[in-house]
Amino acid sequence: MPANRIFNTPPLGNLSEYRDPPRAKSHDRQDDPATPPKLKWSKTTQKAKRVVRVPDIPEPAAYRVEPLARTNGQGDKWRTKAMRSHRSPTLIWFTRGQGRLTVSGVTRGFGPHNLVYLPTGTMYGFEPIGQVYGSIIHLPQADVATLPDEPLQMRFTEVIQQNEITGLIEGLAREIADDRPERDRAMALQAGLISVWLERQIAVMPDYDLTPDASRRLVAAYTSLVEKQFHESHSVSHYAAALGVTPTHLSRACNTANGQPASKIIADRVQFEARRLLAETDLPVAAIAEKLGFHSPAYFSRAFHKAAGMSPRDYRKSL
């Protein structure tokens, strides 16, 4: 029985003909952690102004297979529900459980044996109802030529399909874990089998209308723009102007597509990145505030406390 295609949008890069708006001018940022911070002197006040330099976050391993059970505990709820994206193509394979999934600003349900494919930079989040099980698979950006250029959500009802994709994922996980000769080549070949399997499932899917309505196209374009610029602008008006609509119209479209206003999408994306940086790096709070586009560490701390119920420093201590 063919797989059912539940979610499909055009490639994010083609969702809007609008060019990215010019970025706001700010002081230069340098990411070399080995270079000591310099002091800039104002000609009028002759007071030293410290420029915060934010180092790059280290790139994760190219191939990764992680169990979903590790990321959906009560304390880690922010890791799944908040909007985020990945720097490489990603597959999510749900084997048990159900909930709500938002991809490119459009929300739908998910259940057991749902496979979600996310191209690089696709904003998404999911809210499980109870515990969910499965795997999240990260593939190298170099493999993008052999993978679809649009997000997909598929449901597989046949046991043979479920066993095939589970076996391919487990095979990749074994190659990642085992330090055997030709490991890199074996991982690449295993990932290639996964991409071939995915293309075969897409080929036998029933035809659907792949052109979403205007509001969903707008929301998808909006989330794509937010993903590129949330470090610089937290204003709905900024994104609405870039997309040629009013802030009210943009928020109405977001409410229709996923049940939340446009401002909540920005706030969720910034909040996720703030928590991730606090949890996974030792960057000072001031550096994180700078990286996320806040004008001052105090303003960042107030915004974080409002969302998380504690200060950034207290949050980091609680981990």
URPEQUI-V569700 format. One record per residue. N is the residue number from 1. PSI is psi in whole degrees, -180 to 180 (* if undefined). BURIAL is # if it has 9 or more other C-alpha atoms within 8 Angstrom, else .. Layout:
((N,PSI,BURIAL) (N,PSI,BURIAL))
This chain:
((1,132,.) (2,155,.) (3,155,#) (4,125,#) (5,119,#) (6,-40,.) (7,131,.) (8,128,#) (9,162,#) (10,162,#) (11,139,#) (12,-33,#) (13,-18,.) (14,6,.) (15,-22,#) (16,140,.) (17,-2,.) (18,140,.) (19,152,.) (20,136,.) (21,155,.) (22,139,.) (23,145,.) (24,141,.) (25,137,.) (26,173,.) (27,150,.) (28,145,.) (29,137,.) (30,142,.) (31,20,.) (32,104,#) (33,-18,.) (34,-19,.) (35,122,.) (36,148,.) (37,139,.) (38,159,.) (39,129,.) (40,139,.) (41,129,#) (42,134,#) (43,-24,.) (44,-39,.) (45,-19,.) (46,29,.) (47,140,.) (48,135,.) (49,119,.) (50,130,.) (51,119,.) (52,126,#) (53,123,#) (54,117,#) (55,155,.) (56,146,.) (57,131,.) (58,142,.) (59,135,.) (60,173,.) (61,146,.) (62,-45,.) (63,127,#) (64,138,#) (65,117,#) (66,138,.) (67,137,#) (68,-28,#) (69,-24,#) (70,-15,.) (71,2,#) (72,25,#) (73,168,#) (74,-40,.) (75,-19,.) (76,19,#) (77,-33,#) (78,-26,.) (79,-21,#) (80,-42,#) (81,-41,#) (82,152,#) (83,138,#) (84,178,#) (85,175,#) (86,157,#) (87,8,.) (88,164,#) (89,141,#) (90,140,#) (91,139,#) (92,122,#) (93,106,#) (94,120,#) (95,-29,#) (96,152,#) (97,175,#) (98,170,#) (99,-158,#) (100,135,#) (101,130,#) (102,121,#) (103,127,#) (104,36,#) (105,0,#) (106,129,#) (107,134,#) (108,170,.) (109,160,.) (110,157,#) (111,-166,#) (112,146,#) (113,36,#) (114,134,#) (115,128,#) (116,129,#) (117,131,#) (118,111,#) (119,164,#) (120,132,#) (121,9,#) (122,122,#) (123,134,#) (124,168,#) (125,155,#) (126,147,#) (127,101,#) (128,149,#) (129,101,#) (130,-155,.) (131,139,#) (132,152,#) (133,155,#) (134,-155,#) (135,151,#) (136,127,#) (137,123,#) (138,129,#) (139,156,#) (140,149,#) (141,-27,#) (142,-23,.) (143,3,.) (144,-26,#) (145,-25,.) (146,5,.) (147,159,.) (148,154,#) (149,16,.) (150,151,#) (151,149,#) (152,149,#) (153,125,#) (154,146,#) (155,131,#) (156,119,#) (157,-19,#) (158,135,.) (159,-37,.) (160,-39,.) (161,-43,#) (162,-42,#) (163,-36,.) (164,-51,.) (165,-36,#) (166,-43,.) (167,-40,.) (168,-41,#) (169,-43,#) (170,-36,.) (171,-42,#) (172,-41,#) (173,-39,#) (174,-42,.) (175,-36,#) (176,-41,#) (177,-33,.) (178,128,.) (179,74,.) (180,164,.) (181,147,.) (182,33,.) (183,-46,#) (184,-42,.) (185,-40,.) (186,-41,#) (187,-42,#) (188,-41,.) (189,-40,.) (190,-41,#) (191,-36,#) (192,-39,#) (193,-38,#) (194,-43,#) (195,-37,#) (196,-45,.) (197,-42,#) (198,-44,.) (199,-38,#) (200,-38,.) (201,-40,#) (202,-37,.) (203,-29,.) (204,7,.) (205,148,#) (206,152,.) (207,141,.) (208,163,.) (209,110,.) (210,3,.) (211,105,.) (212,167,.) (213,170,.) (214,-39,.) (215,-38,#) (216,-34,#) (217,-41,#) (218,-45,#) (219,-40,#) (220,-42,#) (221,-38,#) (222,-49,#) (223,-34,#) (224,-41,#) (225,-41,#) (226,-42,#) (227,-34,#) (228,-29,.) (229,9,.) (230,-19,#) (231,-17,#) (232,-34,#) (233,134,.) (234,17,#) (235,126,.) (236,-37,#) (237,-38,.) (238,-48,.) (239,-38,#) (240,-42,#) (241,-40,#) (242,-31,#) (243,-2,#) (244,29,.) (245,170,#) (246,155,#) (247,-37,#) (248,-44,.) (249,-41,.) (250,-44,#) (251,-37,#) (252,-41,#) (253,-40,#) (254,-41,#) (255,-38,#) (256,-41,#) (257,-36,#) (258,7,#) (259,15,.) (260,153,#) (261,167,#) (262,-37,#) (263,-32,#) (264,-34,.) (265,-44,#) (266,-48,#) (267,-42,#) (268,-43,#) (269,-42,#) (270,-41,#) (271,-42,#) (272,-46,#) (273,-38,#) (274,-47,#) (275,-39,.) (276,-44,#) (277,-37,#) (278,-37,#) (279,-34,.) (280,-3,.) (281,169,.) (282,24,.) (283,139,#) (284,155,.) (285,-38,#) (286,-38,#) (287,-38,#) (288,-43,#) (289,-44,#) (290,-44,#) (291,-32,#) (292,8,#) (293,16,#) (294,145,#) (295,-23,.) (296,153,#) (297,-34,#) (298,-42,.) (299,-42,#) (300,-44,#) (301,-40,#) (302,-44,#) (303,-40,.) (304,-44,#) (305,-39,#) (306,-37,.) (307,-38,.) (308,-14,.) (309,9,.) (310,164,#) (311,161,#) (312,-41,#) (313,-41,.) (314,-38,.) (315,-46,#) (316,-39,#) (317,-28,.) (318,-11,.) (319,*,.))
